[in-house]
Amino acid sequence: MSRPEITADQSYDVVGLGFGPSNMALATAIHEHNRAVGTEPSLKALFLDRASEPGWHKNLLFEDASMQVAFAKDLASFRNPTSELTFMNFLHTQGRLEDFFNRGSMAPLRIEFVAYLRWAAEQLSDYVRYSSEVVRVVPRTSGGRITGYEVDIADESGVRTVAARHVVLAGGLQPVFPSGVRSGARVWHSAEFLERAAVLDTAAVRSVAVIGGGQSAAEVIEQMYHRCPQAQIHSVISRFGLIPSDASAYANRIFDPLAVDELYAADPQVRQELTEAHRNTNNSVVNPNTIAALYDLEYRDKWLGAQRLNWHRAARVDSVREDYGTPGVQLGLDEGLGDGDGTLEVDVAIFATGYRALDPTTLLGSHAGMLVRDDLGRPTARRDYSAHTVLPDDAKLFLVGQTEHQHGISATLLSNVAVRAGEILDSILAAGTDTAQPSEHRKAHA
Ligand SMILES: Cc1cc2nc3c(=O)[nH]c(=O)nc-3n(C[C@H](O)[C@H](O)[C@H](O)COP(=O)(O)OP(=O)(O)OC[C@H]3O[C@@H](n4cnc5c(N)ncnc54)[C@H](O)[C@@H]3O)c2cc1C
């Protein structure tokens, strides 16, 4: 894959942090725009990803896991169904159209979706640089207005600065442990699963705890059940049982582009209530097929007199000791049903306790005060996803995947990546693209 070179004095119309589906969709829209307008004027864009290659949630890429979204909610279709970078065109180029549709499911396999992303990334390679971490974003001002940004990029040769007129932060979701819990040799987050499981002596494992009641938790339970045939698997969930995801037609409308308009314009209280009411379309819920597969395992084991799935319901982990000796991890449990408080000793504890969106505060450092925040301290954005800034801005900082509290539940998901990319591109074109140069003092330090 070719790699765009960067030098300290380079400047771009758009610099994007991250090259997951959100910014890949934007790169697709920019690529199509550039081709449509010819060579001049074209948008000069650079996307940076700290990963060494294209990918997507690589530690949860189980071979039989399906996407929770229809194939057409890809990088382009809902913005431009005639794009060359649709999932349909991918299938066509692979000679797999018939195979896919004969299967009778709208949801691709996760491994298939990643193959699609890699294929698309190959065609967008002029725009992306891997192994390049964005470590700082600094606004440039002139006459009391924000006129551009300087972006510090760390790679194998150090830290360099490029100038950007507009910046798009699409860093995705970061794993979250409960307060006081840290990743360790025997305490993992589900986001680390496959790389940790690959070096585990699974035959020797006698007990595993999986904390959480969402899709990742259910998949990890299933994985550990099969990988560790001698092990008792303990599920610690705050509910009575696993709750199925709602993928029904009317509920699904909350992911439509029109819903983003409606939710953005709504009273914040109404928006919050609707988001909570429809959490079960996505968060802390499990695909009914996964629930049925787990129940079948348990049902069969009961008949065989060899039960291995154990449910700790209405339960929370209130302490974790990893230096416990053998078997290794001691979990303090507050159990709402059964014995109340107790302990659970396991070889491995896996926290499938979710994610939170990238926080722009750390990247902005001492400039974080430029963001206008709501009563809860969250950065706020306009409908076009650009941050509300204290100073008037001719250069925009787009917050992608960080504004569920304003744009609704689809903000962190795939459903709207294509349409959102088109909206962001329109906003960039409307705001203007003459590119700023890095300021002299920053150049000296690059
Ligand atoms: C296991 C799992 C399954 C999911 N399945 C679905 C699904 O089926 N349907 C759905 O709609 N959603 C799903 N989601 C939600 C998920 O957020 C979206 O699918 C999608 O990944 C969002 O794309 P993104 O580009 O915003 O973020 P990401 O895909 O997370 O990409 C962000 C990128 O930014 C890079 N990055 C982060 N910080 C920096 C930095 N400082 N410098 C440079 N690069 C950086 C990361 O390396 C990463 O490549 C799933 C999430 C998980 C965890």
Ligand as a Chemical Component Dictionary entry (heavy atoms), coordinates in Angstrom:
data_LIG
# 
_chem_comp.id                   LIG 
_chem_comp.type                 NON-POLYMER 
_chem_comp.pdbx_formal_charge   0 
_chem_comp.three_letter_code    LIG 
# 
loop_
_chem_comp_atom.comp_id 
_chem_comp_atom.atom_id 
_chem_comp_atom.alt_atom_id 
_chem_comp_atom.type_symbol 
_chem_comp_atom.charge 
_chem_comp_atom.model_Cartn_x 
_chem_comp_atom.model_Cartn_y 
_chem_comp_atom.model_Cartn_z 
_chem_comp_atom.pdbx_ordinal 
LIG C1  C1  C 0 -17.290 -5.435 18.558 1  
LIG C2  C2  C 0 -18.074 -4.309 17.973 2  
LIG C3  C3  C 0 -19.014 -4.583 17.004 3  
LIG C4  C4  C 0 -19.747 -3.547 16.441 4  
LIG N1  N1  N 0 -20.669 -3.863 15.518 5  
LIG C5  C5  C 0 -21.411 -2.885 14.987 6  
LIG C6  C6  C 0 -22.410 -3.199 14.010 7  
LIG O1  O1  O 0 -22.604 -4.357 13.648 8  
LIG N2  N2  N 0 -23.149 -2.175 13.491 9  
LIG C7  C7  C 0 -22.940 -0.880 13.886 10 
LIG O2  O2  O 0 -23.609 0.016  13.376 11 
LIG N3  N3  N 0 -21.989 -0.566 14.786 12 
LIG C8  C8  C 0 -21.233 -1.526 15.351 13 
LIG N4  N4  N 0 -20.289 -1.199 16.284 14 
LIG C9  C9  C 0 -20.071 0.237  16.649 15 
LIG C10 C10 C 0 -18.788 0.835  16.007 16 
LIG O3  O3  O 0 -18.483 1.998  16.706 17 
LIG C11 C11 C 0 -18.941 1.176  14.536 18 
LIG O4  O4  O 0 -19.135 -0.022 13.872 19 
LIG C12 C12 C 0 -17.725 1.793  13.824 20 
LIG O5  O5  O 0 -16.538 1.113  14.149 21 
LIG C13 C13 C 0 -17.584 3.284  14.046 22 
LIG O6  O6  O 0 -16.591 3.732  13.149 23 
LIG P1  P1  P 0 -15.561 4.887  13.514 24 
LIG O7  O7  O 0 -14.733 5.128  12.331 25 
LIG O8  O8  O 0 -16.323 6.050  14.067 26 
LIG O9  O9  O 0 -14.714 4.315  14.738 27 
LIG P2  P2  P 0 -13.665 3.100  14.753 28 
LIG O10 O10 O 0 -14.094 2.010  13.878 29 
LIG O11 O11 O 0 -13.435 2.788  16.190 30 
LIG O12 O12 O 0 -12.338 3.736  14.147 31 
LIG C14 C14 C 0 -11.595 4.716  14.833 32 
LIG C15 C15 C 0 -10.171 4.679  14.312 33 
LIG O13 O13 O 0 -9.454  5.765  14.904 34 
LIG C16 C16 C 0 -8.141  5.334  15.201 35 
LIG N5  N5  N 0 -7.612  6.243  16.232 36 
LIG C17 C17 C 0 -8.084  6.451  17.488 37 
LIG N6  N6  N 0 -7.368  7.414  18.089 38 
LIG C18 C18 C 0 -6.422  7.816  17.215 39 
LIG C19 C19 C 0 -5.378  8.790  17.257 40 
LIG N7  N7  N 0 -5.178  9.553  18.348 41 
LIG N8  N8  N 0 -4.608  8.950  16.168 42 
LIG C20 C20 C 0 -4.797  8.193  15.051 43 
LIG N9  N9  N 0 -5.756  7.244  14.957 44 
LIG C21 C21 C 0 -6.565  7.074  16.028 45 
LIG C22 C22 C 0 -8.300  3.895  15.631 46 
LIG O14 O14 O 0 -7.090  3.174  15.438 47 
LIG C23 C23 C 0 -9.413  3.414  14.692 48 
LIG O15 O15 O 0 -8.899  2.813  13.528 49 
LIG C24 C24 C 0 -19.539 -2.209 16.864 50 
LIG C25 C25 C 0 -18.608 -1.933 17.858 51 
LIG C26 C26 C 0 -17.881 -2.973 18.415 52 
LIG C27 C27 C 0 -16.893 -2.644 19.511 53 
# 
loop_
_chem_comp_bond.comp_id 
_chem_comp_bond.atom_id_1 
_chem_comp_bond.atom_id_2 
_chem_comp_bond.value_order 
_chem_comp_bond.pdbx_ordinal 
LIG C1  C2  SING 1  
LIG C2  C3  SING 2  
LIG C2  C26 DOUB 3  
LIG C3  C4  DOUB 4  
LIG C4  N1  SING 5  
LIG C4  C24 SING 6  
LIG N1  C5  DOUB 7  
LIG C5  C6  SING 8  
LIG C5  C8  SING 9  
LIG C6  O1  DOUB 10 
LIG C6  N2  SING 11 
LIG N2  C7  SING 12 
LIG C7  O2  DOUB 13 
LIG C7  N3  SING 14 
LIG N3  C8  DOUB 15 
LIG C8  N4  SING 16 
LIG N4  C9  SING 17 
LIG N4  C24 SING 18 
LIG C9  C10 SING 19 
LIG C10 O3  SING 20 
LIG C10 C11 SING 21 
LIG C11 O4  SING 22 
LIG C11 C12 SING 23 
LIG C12 O5  SING 24 
LIG C12 C13 SING 25 
LIG C13 O6  SING 26 
LIG O6  P1  SING 27 
LIG P1  O7  DOUB 28 
LIG P1  O8  SING 29 
LIG P1  O9  SING 30 
LIG O9  P2  SING 31 
LIG P2  O10 DOUB 32 
LIG P2  O11 SING 33 
LIG P2  O12 SING 34 
LIG O12 C14 SING 35 
LIG C14 C15 SING 36 
LIG C15 O13 SING 37 
LIG C15 C23 SING 38 
LIG O13 C16 SING 39 
LIG C16 N5  SING 40 
LIG C16 C22 SING 41 
LIG N5  C17 SING 42 
LIG N5  C21 SING 43 
LIG C17 N6  DOUB 44 
LIG N6  C18 SING 45 
LIG C18 C19 SING 46 
LIG C18 C21 DOUB 47 
LIG C19 N7  SING 48 
LIG C19 N8  DOUB 49 
LIG N8  C20 SING 50 
LIG C20 N9  DOUB 51 
LIG N9  C21 SING 52 
LIG C22 O14 SING 53 
LIG C22 C23 SING 54 
LIG C23 O15 SING 55 
LIG C24 C25 DOUB 56 
LIG C25 C26 SING 57 
LIG C26 C27 SING 58 
# 
